[in-house]
Amino acid sequence: MRRSVTLVELMICMTLLGVIVLGAIAFHLSAERFLSSSEGKTQVLNELTFILQHIQKNVLMATGDIDDVGISVAGAPPILRIRQDINGATGASNNSPEDYTDDRIIGYRFDLGANQIDYEGTEILTAGFVQEVGFPFSVRAGAAVNGGVEIENLALRVNPAFPEDPNTNPQVSTIDTGANRTVYFYSYVHTWQ
């Protein structure tokens, strides 16, 4: 006697196979969405870290004194200006901390209108700069922060033209859940008191 597969058995087998395949596809799509979201957040977090390290590196080399501060903020959009005892042409130290006339002055422009932060007006550090709702961005320098720099509520997004979406348009900022929203940088050589 020959044993054959009945139509019911075939349908049950096809249904189970379909459930397994659909489950695998759903898992794959979920993993892809998670990876895409993680990549976007990592990209923006790397940009934020790069910008903060870039500013810190230059602030550490600021030179000035209480009467002639080496770190200042002026204009709209705000431009962070940092004076360094460095020859602008060669990049070597001038070794003349008392003479500010031969120093290099660099600047960072924080332009919310263009959604960008640039260095020296030529190198765009990010094009994802956004205004965080409820936490207005500010940058202060000089006497207000004892000769250093205060950057408050800096936020970046993958695409600043669209609202934040953790899956497709993640945002990172210096705002944390403990309401610590400010980053401070101070110079090694800046004489404040």
ABEGO torsion letter per residue (X at the ends): XBBBBBAAAAAAAAAAAAAAAAAAAAAAAAAAAAAAAAAAAAAAAAAAAAAAAAAAAAAAABBEBAABBABBBBEOBBBBBBBBBBBAAAGBBAGBAABAAABBBBBBBBBAAAGBBBBGGABBABAABBBBBGBBBBBBBEAAAGGBBBBBGBBBBABAABBBBAAABBBBBABBAAGBABBBBBBAABBAX
